[in-house]
Amino acid sequence: MTKLNLQDGYLHNKQILLSERMSENEMSPEEILNEASLPRLQIECINVSGDYTEQLWKYELVYKHFTGDIVKVTIGQTERKTGRTKPPIGEDGEIDLPFRDGAHIKHDAIHLNLPAYAICDDIVEKLDLSSFKLKFPEKYSR
């Protein structure tokens, strides 16, 4: 997995390992991401069982309200049960998203022209929308 940095308020690469920044700043991945990217779409894996056999995935729109508050609007959620007792990280190093909400966040990000991120523990991954567009050229050729 590639270790990346937040610089000047922008995410420069696809994934960022936030454990060092979290320990230095005692900030959650979401708080660090709030400094870098608003508005955005995000999908977060919540480890319900403690061993990843039960996961809750929350798909949300996150933006800064004119009062200055960070607002999260839940768009969808998926419960996933698996026999795997590790975080949902694929062999390619990418976060393994649930099928339906994984497709929805990419589609919505393209149409709303917003960045999209997946969060799992201290890993934040900027989702690759270009490869998703290539899978469905009839929808995204305009």
MODELLER restraints for C-alpha pairs under 7 A, 6 or more apart:
rsr = mdl.restraints
at = mdl.atoms
rsr.add(forms.Gaussian(group=physical.xy_distance, feature=features.Distance(at['CA:1:A'], at['CA:93:A']), mean=5.75, stdev=0.5))
rsr.add(forms.Gaussian(group=physical.xy_distance, feature=features.Distance(at['CA:2:A'], at['CA:15:A']), mean=6.73, stdev=0.5))
rsr.add(forms.Gaussian(group=physical.xy_distance, feature=features.Distance(at['CA:3:A'], at['CA:16:A']), mean=5.67, stdev=0.5))
rsr.add(forms.Gaussian(group=physical.xy_distance, feature=features.Distance(at['CA:3:A'], at['CA:17:A']), mean=5.33, stdev=0.5))
rsr.add(forms.Gaussian(group=physical.xy_distance, feature=features.Distance(at['CA:4:A'], at['CA:13:A']), mean=6.55, stdev=0.5))
rsr.add(forms.Gaussian(group=physical.xy_distance, feature=features.Distance(at['CA:4:A'], at['CA:15:A']), mean=6.34, stdev=0.5))
rsr.add(forms.Gaussian(group=physical.xy_distance, feature=features.Distance(at['CA:4:A'], at['CA:16:A']), mean=4.50, stdev=0.5))
rsr.add(forms.Gaussian(group=physical.xy_distance, feature=features.Distance(at['CA:4:A'], at['CA:17:A']), mean=6.22, stdev=0.5))
rsr.add(forms.Gaussian(group=physical.xy_distance, feature=features.Distance(at['CA:5:A'], at['CA:16:A']), mean=6.24, stdev=0.5))
rsr.add(forms.Gaussian(group=physical.xy_distance, feature=features.Distance(at['CA:6:A'], at['CA:12:A']), mean=6.81, stdev=0.5))
rsr.add(forms.Gaussian(group=physical.xy_distance, feature=features.Distance(at['CA:9:A'], at['CA:35:A']), mean=6.25, stdev=0.5))
rsr.add(forms.Gaussian(group=physical.xy_distance, feature=features.Distance(at['CA:9:A'], at['CA:36:A']), mean=4.30, stdev=0.5))
rsr.add(forms.Gaussian(group=physical.xy_distance, feature=features.Distance(at['CA:10:A'], at['CA:36:A']), mean=5.18, stdev=0.5))
rsr.add(forms.Gaussian(group=physical.xy_distance, feature=features.Distance(at['CA:11:A'], at['CA:36:A']), mean=6.81, stdev=0.5))
rsr.add(forms.Gaussian(group=physical.xy_distance, feature=features.Distance(at['CA:14:A'], at['CA:125:A']), mean=5.58, stdev=0.5))
rsr.add(forms.Gaussian(group=physical.xy_distance, feature=features.Distance(at['CA:14:A'], at['CA:126:A']), mean=4.93, stdev=0.5))
rsr.add(forms.Gaussian(group=physical.xy_distance, feature=features.Distance(at['CA:15:A'], at['CA:124:A']), mean=5.67, stdev=0.5))
rsr.add(forms.Gaussian(group=physical.xy_distance, feature=features.Distance(at['CA:15:A'], at['CA:125:A']), mean=4.21, stdev=0.5))
rsr.add(forms.Gaussian(group=physical.xy_distance, feature=features.Distance(at['CA:15:A'], at['CA:126:A']), mean=6.09, stdev=0.5))
rsr.add(forms.Gaussian(group=physical.xy_distance, feature=features.Distance(at['CA:16:A'], at['CA:123:A']), mean=6.04, stdev=0.5))
rsr.add(forms.Gaussian(group=physical.xy_distance, feature=features.Distance(at['CA:16:A'], at['CA:124:A']), mean=5.42, stdev=0.5))
rsr.add(forms.Gaussian(group=physical.xy_distance, feature=features.Distance(at['CA:16:A'], at['CA:125:A']), mean=6.43, stdev=0.5))
rsr.add(forms.Gaussian(group=physical.xy_distance, feature=features.Distance(at['CA:17:A'], at['CA:122:A']), mean=6.16, stdev=0.5))
rsr.add(forms.Gaussian(group=physical.xy_distance, feature=features.Distance(at['CA:17:A'], at['CA:123:A']), mean=4.97, stdev=0.5))
rsr.add(forms.Gaussian(group=physical.xy_distance, feature=features.Distance(at['CA:17:A'], at['CA:124:A']), mean=6.69, stdev=0.5))
rsr.add(forms.Gaussian(group=physical.xy_distance, feature=features.Distance(at['CA:18:A'], at['CA:29:A']), mean=6.33, stdev=0.5))
rsr.add(forms.Gaussian(group=physical.xy_distance, feature=features.Distance(at['CA:18:A'], at['CA:122:A']), mean=5.22, stdev=0.5))
rsr.add(forms.Gaussian(group=physical.xy_distance, feature=features.Distance(at['CA:18:A'], at['CA:123:A']), mean=6.13, stdev=0.5))
rsr.add(forms.Gaussian(group=physical.xy_distance, feature=features.Distance(at['CA:19:A'], at['CA:122:A']), mean=5.62, stdev=0.5))
rsr.add(forms.Gaussian(group=physical.xy_distance, feature=features.Distance(at['CA:22:A'], at['CA:28:A']), mean=6.00, stdev=0.5))
rsr.add(forms.Gaussian(group=physical.xy_distance, feature=features.Distance(at['CA:29:A'], at['CA:122:A']), mean=5.91, stdev=0.5))
rsr.add(forms.Gaussian(group=physical.xy_distance, feature=features.Distance(at['CA:38:A'], at['CA:62:A']), mean=6.74, stdev=0.5))
rsr.add(forms.Gaussian(group=physical.xy_distance, feature=features.Distance(at['CA:38:A'], at['CA:63:A']), mean=5.32, stdev=0.5))
rsr.add(forms.Gaussian(group=physical.xy_distance, feature=features.Distance(at['CA:38:A'], at['CA:64:A']), mean=6.63, stdev=0.5))
rsr.add(forms.Gaussian(group=physical.xy_distance, feature=features.Distance(at['CA:39:A'], at['CA:62:A']), mean=5.58, stdev=0.5))
rsr.add(forms.Gaussian(group=physical.xy_distance, feature=features.Distance(at['CA:39:A'], at['CA:63:A']), mean=4.24, stdev=0.5))
rsr.add(forms.Gaussian(group=physical.xy_distance, feature=features.Distance(at['CA:39:A'], at['CA:64:A']), mean=6.79, stdev=0.5))
rsr.add(forms.Gaussian(group=physical.xy_distance, feature=features.Distance(at['CA:39:A'], at['CA:114:A']), mean=6.99, stdev=0.5))
rsr.add(forms.Gaussian(group=physical.xy_distance, feature=features.Distance(at['CA:40:A'], at['CA:61:A']), mean=5.99, stdev=0.5))
rsr.add(forms.Gaussian(group=physical.xy_distance, feature=features.Distance(at['CA:40:A'], at['CA:62:A']), mean=5.39, stdev=0.5))
rsr.add(forms.Gaussian(group=physical.xy_distance, feature=features.Distance(at['CA:40:A'], at['CA:63:A']), mean=6.59, stdev=0.5))
rsr.add(forms.Gaussian(group=physical.xy_distance, feature=features.Distance(at['CA:40:A'], at['CA:114:A']), mean=5.49, stdev=0.5))
rsr.add(forms.Gaussian(group=physical.xy_distance, feature=features.Distance(at['CA:40:A'], at['CA:115:A']), mean=5.22, stdev=0.5))
rsr.add(forms.Gaussian(group=physical.xy_distance, feature=features.Distance(at['CA:40:A'], at['CA:116:A']), mean=5.85, stdev=0.5))
rsr.add(forms.Gaussian(group=physical.xy_distance, feature=features.Distance(at['CA:41:A'], at['CA:60:A']), mean=5.73, stdev=0.5))
rsr.add(forms.Gaussian(group=physical.xy_distance, feature=features.Distance(at['CA:41:A'], at['CA:61:A']), mean=4.62, stdev=0.5))
rsr.add(forms.Gaussian(group=physical.xy_distance, feature=features.Distance(at['CA:41:A'], at['CA:62:A']), mean=6.11, stdev=0.5))
rsr.add(forms.Gaussian(group=physical.xy_distance, feature=features.Distance(at['CA:41:A'], at['CA:105:A']), mean=6.86, stdev=0.5))
rsr.add(forms.Gaussian(group=physical.xy_distance, feature=features.Distance(at['CA:41:A'], at['CA:109:A']), mean=6.79, stdev=0.5))
rsr.add(forms.Gaussian(group=physical.xy_distance, feature=features.Distance(at['CA:41:A'], at['CA:114:A']), mean=6.73, stdev=0.5))
rsr.add(forms.Gaussian(group=physical.xy_distance, feature=features.Distance(at['CA:41:A'], at['CA:115:A']), mean=6.31, stdev=0.5))
rsr.add(forms.Gaussian(group=physical.xy_distance, feature=features.Distance(at['CA:41:A'], at['CA:116:A']), mean=4.65, stdev=0.5))
rsr.add(forms.Gaussian(group=physical.xy_distance, feature=features.Distance(at['CA:41:A'], at['CA:117:A']), mean=6.40, stdev=0.5))
rsr.add(forms.Gaussian(group=physical.xy_distance, feature=features.Distance(at['CA:42:A'], at['CA:59:A']), mean=5.78, stdev=0.5))
rsr.add(forms.Gaussian(group=physical.xy_distance, feature=features.Distance(at['CA:42:A'], at['CA:60:A']), mean=5.36, stdev=0.5))
rsr.add(forms.Gaussian(group=physical.xy_distance, feature=features.Distance(at['CA:42:A'], at['CA:61:A']), mean=6.50, stdev=0.5))
rsr.add(forms.Gaussian(group=physical.xy_distance, feature=features.Distance(at['CA:42:A'], at['CA:116:A']), mean=5.48, stdev=0.5))
rsr.add(forms.Gaussian(group=physical.xy_distance, feature=features.Distance(at['CA:42:A'], at['CA:117:A']), mean=4.67, stdev=0.5))
rsr.add(forms.Gaussian(group=physical.xy_distance, feature=features.Distance(at['CA:42:A'], at['CA:118:A']), mean=5.66, stdev=0.5))
rsr.add(forms.Gaussian(group=physical.xy_distance, feature=features.Distance(at['CA:43:A'], at['CA:57:A']), mean=6.41, stdev=0.5))
rsr.add(forms.Gaussian(group=physical.xy_distance, feature=features.Distance(at['CA:43:A'], at['CA:58:A']), mean=5.40, stdev=0.5))
rsr.add(forms.Gaussian(group=physical.xy_distance, feature=features.Distance(at['CA:43:A'], at['CA:59:A']), mean=4.27, stdev=0.5))
rsr.add(forms.Gaussian(group=physical.xy_distance, feature=features.Distance(at['CA:43:A'], at['CA:60:A']), mean=6.27, stdev=0.5))
rsr.add(forms.Gaussian(group=physical.xy_distance, feature=features.Distance(at['CA:43:A'], at['CA:117:A']), mean=6.39, stdev=0.5))
rsr.add(forms.Gaussian(group=physical.xy_distance, feature=features.Distance(at['CA:43:A'], at['CA:118:A']), mean=4.86, stdev=0.5))
rsr.add(forms.Gaussian(group=physical.xy_distance, feature=features.Distance(at['CA:43:A'], at['CA:119:A']), mean=6.24, stdev=0.5))
rsr.add(forms.Gaussian(group=physical.xy_distance, feature=features.Distance(at['CA:44:A'], at['CA:57:A']), mean=5.37, stdev=0.5))
rsr.add(forms.Gaussian(group=physical.xy_distance, feature=features.Distance(at['CA:44:A'], at['CA:58:A']), mean=5.29, stdev=0.5))
rsr.add(forms.Gaussian(group=physical.xy_distance, feature=features.Distance(at['CA:44:A'], at['CA:59:A']), mean=6.65, stdev=0.5))
rsr.add(forms.Gaussian(group=physical.xy_distance, feature=features.Distance(at['CA:44:A'], at['CA:118:A']), mean=5.74, stdev=0.5))
rsr.add(forms.Gaussian(group=physical.xy_distance, feature=features.Distance(at['CA:44:A'], at['CA:119:A']), mean=4.55, stdev=0.5))
rsr.add(forms.Gaussian(group=physical.xy_distance, feature=features.Distance(at['CA:44:A'], at['CA:120:A']), mean=5.98, stdev=0.5))
rsr.add(forms.Gaussian(group=physical.xy_distance, feature=features.Distance(at['CA:45:A'], at['CA:55:A']), mean=6.38, stdev=0.5))
rsr.add(forms.Gaussian(group=physical.xy_distance, feature=features.Distance(at['CA:45:A'], at['CA:56:A']), mean=5.83, stdev=0.5))
rsr.add(forms.Gaussian(group=physical.xy_distance, feature=features.Distance(at['CA:45:A'], at['CA:57:A']), mean=4.60, stdev=0.5))
rsr.add(forms.Gaussian(group=physical.xy_distance, feature=features.Distance(at['CA:45:A'], at['CA:58:A']), mean=6.78, stdev=0.5))
rsr.add(forms.Gaussian(group=physical.xy_distance, feature=features.Distance(at['CA:45:A'], at['CA:119:A']), mean=6.24, stdev=0.5))
rsr.add(forms.Gaussian(group=physical.xy_distance, feature=features.Distance(at['CA:45:A'], at['CA:120:A']), mean=5.10, stdev=0.5))
rsr.add(forms.Gaussian(group=physical.xy_distance, feature=features.Distance(at['CA:46:A'], at['CA:55:A']), mean=5.62, stdev=0.5))
rsr.add(forms.Gaussian(group=physical.xy_distance, feature=features.Distance(at['CA:46:A'], at['CA:56:A']), mean=5.01, stdev=0.5))
rsr.add(forms.Gaussian(group=physical.xy_distance, feature=features.Distance(at['CA:46:A'], at['CA:57:A']), mean=6.10, stdev=0.5))
rsr.add(forms.Gaussian(group=physical.xy_distance, feature=features.Distance(at['CA:47:A'], at['CA:54:A']), mean=6.54, stdev=0.5))
rsr.add(forms.Gaussian(group=physical.xy_distance, feature=features.Distance(at['CA:47:A'], at['CA:55:A']), mean=4.99, stdev=0.5))
rsr.add(forms.Gaussian(group=physical.xy_distance, feature=features.Distance(at['CA:47:A'], at['CA:56:A']), mean=6.70, stdev=0.5))
rsr.add(forms.Gaussian(group=physical.xy_distance, feature=features.Distance(at['CA:48:A'], at['CA:54:A']), mean=5.45, stdev=0.5))
rsr.add(forms.Gaussian(group=physical.xy_distance, feature=features.Distance(at['CA:48:A'], at['CA:55:A']), mean=5.32, stdev=0.5))
rsr.add(forms.Gaussian(group=physical.xy_distance, feature=features.Distance(at['CA:48:A'], at['CA:56:A']), mean=6.51, stdev=0.5))
rsr.add(forms.Gaussian(group=physical.xy_distance, feature=features.Distance(at['CA:51:A'], at['CA:85:A']), mean=5.15, stdev=0.5))
rsr.add(forms.Gaussian(group=physical.xy_distance, feature=features.Distance(at['CA:51:A'], at['CA:86:A']), mean=6.65, stdev=0.5))
rsr.add(forms.Gaussian(group=physical.xy_distance, feature=features.Distance(at['CA:52:A'], at['CA:84:A']), mean=6.89, stdev=0.5))
rsr.add(forms.Gaussian(group=physical.xy_distance, feature=features.Distance(at['CA:52:A'], at['CA:85:A']), mean=5.21, stdev=0.5))
rsr.add(forms.Gaussian(group=physical.xy_distance, feature=features.Distance(at['CA:52:A'], at['CA:86:A']), mean=5.88, stdev=0.5))
rsr.add(forms.Gaussian(group=physical.xy_distance, feature=features.Distance(at['CA:52:A'], at['CA:87:A']), mean=6.03, stdev=0.5))
rsr.add(forms.Gaussian(group=physical.xy_distance, feature=features.Distance(at['CA:53:A'], at['CA:81:A']), mean=5.43, stdev=0.5))
rsr.add(forms.Gaussian(group=physical.xy_distance, feature=features.Distance(at['CA:53:A'], at['CA:82:A']), mean=4.81, stdev=0.5))
rsr.add(forms.Gaussian(group=physical.xy_distance, feature=features.Distance(at['CA:53:A'], at['CA:83:A']), mean=5.61, stdev=0.5))
rsr.add(forms.Gaussian(group=physical.xy_distance, feature=features.Distance(at['CA:53:A'], at['CA:84:A']), mean=5.91, stdev=0.5))
rsr.add(forms.Gaussian(group=physical.xy_distance, feature=features.Distance(at['CA:53:A'], at['CA:85:A']), mean=5.64, stdev=0.5))
rsr.add(forms.Gaussian(group=physical.xy_distance, feature=features.Distance(at['CA:54:A'], at['CA:80:A']), mean=5.87, stdev=0.5))
rsr.add(forms.Gaussian(group=physical.xy_distance, feature=features.Distance(at['CA:54:A'], at['CA:81:A']), mean=4.57, stdev=0.5))
rsr.add(forms.Gaussian(group=physical.xy_distance, feature=features.Distance(at['CA:54:A'], at['CA:82:A']), mean=6.52, stdev=0.5))
rsr.add(forms.Gaussian(group=physical.xy_distance, feature=features.Distance(at['CA:55:A'], at['CA:79:A']), mean=5.78, stdev=0.5))
rsr.add(forms.Gaussian(group=physical.xy_distance, feature=features.Distance(at['CA:55:A'], at['CA:80:A']), mean=5.10, stdev=0.5))
rsr.add(forms.Gaussian(group=physical.xy_distance, feature=features.Distance(at['CA:55:A'], at['CA:81:A']), mean=6.32, stdev=0.5))
rsr.add(forms.Gaussian(group=physical.xy_distance, feature=features.Distance(at['CA:56:A'], at['CA:77:A']), mean=6.94, stdev=0.5))
rsr.add(forms.Gaussian(group=physical.xy_distance, feature=features.Distance(at['CA:56:A'], at['CA:78:A']), mean=5.81, stdev=0.5))
rsr.add(forms.Gaussian(group=physical.xy_distance, feature=features.Distance(at['CA:56:A'], at['CA:79:A']), mean=4.63, stdev=0.5))
rsr.add(forms.Gaussian(group=physical.xy_distance, feature=features.Distance(at['CA:56:A'], at['CA:80:A']), mean=6.35, stdev=0.5))
rsr.add(forms.Gaussian(group=physical.xy_distance, feature=features.Distance(at['CA:57:A'], at['CA:77:A']), mean=5.32, stdev=0.5))
rsr.add(forms.Gaussian(group=physical.xy_distance, feature=features.Distance(at['CA:57:A'], at['CA:78:A']), mean=5.04, stdev=0.5))
rsr.add(forms.Gaussian(group=physical.xy_distance, feature=features.Distance(at['CA:57:A'], at['CA:79:A']), mean=6.32, stdev=0.5))
rsr.add(forms.Gaussian(group=physical.xy_distance, feature=features.Distance(at['CA:58:A'], at['CA:74:A']), mean=6.93, stdev=0.5))
rsr.add(forms.Gaussian(group=physical.xy_distance, feature=features.Distance(at['CA:58:A'], at['CA:76:A']), mean=6.18, stdev=0.5))
rsr.add(forms.Gaussian(group=physical.xy_distance, feature=features.Distance(at['CA:58:A'], at['CA:77:A']), mean=4.49, stdev=0.5))
rsr.add(forms.Gaussian(group=physical.xy_distance, feature=features.Distance(at['CA:58:A'], at['CA:78:A']), mean=6.75, stdev=0.5))
rsr.add(forms.Gaussian(group=physical.xy_distance, feature=features.Distance(at['CA:59:A'], at['CA:74:A']), mean=5.95, stdev=0.5))
rsr.add(forms.Gaussian(group=physical.xy_distance, feature=features.Distance(at['CA:59:A'], at['CA:75:A']), mean=5.53, stdev=0.5))
rsr.add(forms.Gaussian(group=physical.xy_distance, feature=features.Distance(at['CA:59:A'], at['CA:76:A']), mean=5.06, stdev=0.5))
rsr.add(forms.Gaussian(group=physical.xy_distance, feature=features.Distance(at['CA:59:A'], at['CA:77:A']), mean=5.73, stdev=0.5))
rsr.add(forms.Gaussian(group=physical.xy_distance, feature=features.Distance(at['CA:59:A'], at['CA:101:A']), mean=6.88, stdev=0.5))
rsr.add(forms.Gaussian(group=physical.xy_distance, feature=features.Distance(at['CA:60:A'], at['CA:72:A']), mean=6.15, stdev=0.5))
rsr.add(forms.Gaussian(group=physical.xy_distance, feature=features.Distance(at['CA:60:A'], at['CA:73:A']), mean=5.36, stdev=0.5))
rsr.add(forms.Gaussian(group=physical.xy_distance, feature=features.Distance(at['CA:60:A'], at['CA:74:A']), mean=4.39, stdev=0.5))
rsr.add(forms.Gaussian(group=physical.xy_distance, feature=features.Distance(at['CA:60:A'], at['CA:75:A']), mean=5.21, stdev=0.5))
rsr.add(forms.Gaussian(group=physical.xy_distance, feature=features.Distance(at['CA:61:A'], at['CA:72:A']), mean=5.66, stdev=0.5))
rsr.add(forms.Gaussian(group=physical.xy_distance, feature=features.Distance(at['CA:61:A'], at['CA:73:A']), mean=5.14, stdev=0.5))
rsr.add(forms.Gaussian(group=physical.xy_distance, feature=features.Distance(at['CA:61:A'], at['CA:74:A']), mean=6.55, stdev=0.5))
rsr.add(forms.Gaussian(group=physical.xy_distance, feature=features.Distance(at['CA:61:A'], at['CA:75:A']), mean=6.94, stdev=0.5))
rsr.add(forms.Gaussian(group=physical.xy_distance, feature=features.Distance(at['CA:62:A'], at['CA:70:A']), mean=6.99, stdev=0.5))
rsr.add(forms.Gaussian(group=physical.xy_distance, feature=features.Distance(at['CA:62:A'], at['CA:71:A']), mean=5.67, stdev=0.5))
rsr.add(forms.Gaussian(group=physical.xy_distance, feature=features.Distance(at['CA:62:A'], at['CA:72:A']), mean=4.54, stdev=0.5))
rsr.add(forms.Gaussian(group=physical.xy_distance, feature=features.Distance(at['CA:62:A'], at['CA:73:A']), mean=6.50, stdev=0.5))
rsr.add(forms.Gaussian(group=physical.xy_distance, feature=features.Distance(at['CA:63:A'], at['CA:70:A']), mean=5.78, stdev=0.5))
rsr.add(forms.Gaussian(group=physical.xy_distance, feature=features.Distance(at['CA:63:A'], at['CA:71:A']), mean=5.43, stdev=0.5))
rsr.add(forms.Gaussian(group=physical.xy_distance, feature=features.Distance(at['CA:63:A'], at['CA:72:A']), mean=6.73, stdev=0.5))
rsr.add(forms.Gaussian(group=physical.xy_distance, feature=features.Distance(at['CA:64:A'], at['CA:70:A']), mean=4.56, stdev=0.5))
rsr.add(forms.Gaussian(group=physical.xy_distance, feature=features.Distance(at['CA:64:A'], at['CA:71:A']), mean=6.00, stdev=0.5))
rsr.add(forms.Gaussian(group=physical.xy_distance, feature=features.Distance(at['CA:65:A'], at['CA:71:A']), mean=6.36, stdev=0.5))
rsr.add(forms.Gaussian(group=physical.xy_distance, feature=features.Distance(at['CA:88:A'], at['CA:95:A']), mean=5.85, stdev=0.5))
rsr.add(forms.Gaussian(group=physical.xy_distance, feature=features.Distance(at['CA:88:A'], at['CA:96:A']), mean=5.22, stdev=0.5))
rsr.add(forms.Gaussian(group=physical.xy_distance, feature=features.Distance(at['CA:89:A'], at['CA:95:A']), mean=4.45, stdev=0.5))
rsr.add(forms.Gaussian(group=physical.xy_distance, feature=features.Distance(at['CA:89:A'], at['CA:96:A']), mean=5.41, stdev=0.5))
rsr.add(forms.Gaussian(group=physical.xy_distance, feature=features.Distance(at['CA:90:A'], at['CA:96:A']), mean=5.69, stdev=0.5))
rsr.add(forms.Gaussian(group=physical.xy_distance, feature=features.Distance(at['CA:95:A'], at['CA:118:A']), mean=6.98, stdev=0.5))
rsr.add(forms.Gaussian(group=physical.xy_distance, feature=features.Distance(at['CA:105:A'], at['CA:116:A']), mean=6.93, stdev=0.5))
rsr.add(forms.Gaussian(group=physical.xy_distance, feature=features.Distance(at['CA:106:A'], at['CA:129:A']), mean=6.12, stdev=0.5))
rsr.add(forms.Gaussian(group=physical.xy_distance, feature=features.Distance(at['CA:109:A'], at['CA:115:A']), mean=6.09, stdev=0.5))
rsr.add(forms.Gaussian(group=physical.xy_distance, feature=features.Distance(at['CA:109:A'], at['CA:116:A']), mean=6.06, stdev=0.5))
rsr.add(forms.Gaussian(group=physical.xy_distance, feature=features.Distance(at['CA:116:A'], at['CA:126:A']), mean=5.98, stdev=0.5))
rsr.add(forms.Gaussian(group=physical.xy_distance, feature=features.Distance(at['CA:116:A'], at['CA:127:A']), mean=5.57, stdev=0.5))
rsr.add(forms.Gaussian(group=physical.xy_distance, feature=features.Distance(at['CA:117:A'], at['CA:124:A']), mean=6.59, stdev=0.5))
rsr.add(forms.Gaussian(group=physical.xy_distance, feature=features.Distance(at['CA:117:A'], at['CA:125:A']), mean=5.43, stdev=0.5))
rsr.add(forms.Gaussian(group=physical.xy_distance, feature=features.Distance(at['CA:117:A'], at['CA:126:A']), mean=4.47, stdev=0.5))
rsr.add(forms.Gaussian(group=physical.xy_distance, feature=features.Distance(at['CA:117:A'], at['CA:127:A']), mean=5.43, stdev=0.5))
rsr.add(forms.Gaussian(group=physical.xy_distance, feature=features.Distance(at['CA:118:A'], at['CA:124:A']), mean=5.69, stdev=0.5))
rsr.add(forms.Gaussian(group=physical.xy_distance, feature=features.Distance(at['CA:118:A'], at['CA:125:A']), mean=5.11, stdev=0.5))
rsr.add(forms.Gaussian(group=physical.xy_distance, feature=features.Distance(at['CA:118:A'], at['CA:126:A']), mean=6.51, stdev=0.5))
rsr.add(forms.Gaussian(group=physical.xy_distance, feature=features.Distance(at['CA:118:A'], at['CA:127:A']), mean=6.78, stdev=0.5))
rsr.add(forms.Gaussian(group=physical.xy_distance, feature=features.Distance(at['CA:119:A'], at['CA:125:A']), mean=6.48, stdev=0.5))
rsr.add(forms.Gaussian(group=physical.xy_distance, feature=features.Distance(at['CA:133:A'], at['CA:140:A']), mean=5.72, stdev=0.5))
